[in-house]
Amino acid sequence: MDSQQQFERLVTFVFRYFDIHEKGRVPAGVLGSMLRSLGQVWSFAEIVQVVDKQGEREITLFDFQSLARKKRAAELQSLNKSKQKKKNSLNALSALGDSVADPFPGLSLAEIEELRVCFSLLDPDGTQVCARNEIEQILTCLGEQLSPADVQQLFLLERLEGKQFLNFDEFARLCERI
């Protein structure tokens, strides 16, 4: 059974689970829960728009299948675009070869991406800098659980001892040493 068939069976199962009166219709009010049961994330506005467009208070299996398929197709298309974009970036980097210095030779591309995600969590406002005390706290609590003295030594090694805010490159260089 391929993934599309599995998805169709899951859609039917979820619909029947919510169709407690076995009428072949479910109240529009449970549509969000049904879609989340499929692992799909719909905003409240999207759900309201669908219900308003249908002009009905109930959803049929056919309606539900159609909505779930469209959302899945859009998610797969977005995922494929993202994969292609990443592949193009990697191809461009490999085409440049040794002409571009690797800014973090001790880190793989996957590790750099993981660090970018971590950094973005420390920088929710998107200012491109993180407070030193937050980074120190994380380095002493997570992963290797460095001592405060070890963290201070890291900052000294990277010549960051006087800085109160670090950008991503500085953060990555610190993590590269761990």
ABEGO torsion letter per residue (X at the ends): XBAAAAAAAAAAAAAAAABAAGAGBBBAAAAAAAAAAAGBBBBAAAAAAAAAAAGBABBBAAAAAAAAAAAAAAAAAAAAAAAAAAAAAAAAAAAAEAABBBABAABBAAAAAAAAAAAAAABAAGAGBBBAAAAAAAAAABEAGBBAAAAAAAAAAAGAAABABBBAAAAAAAAAAX
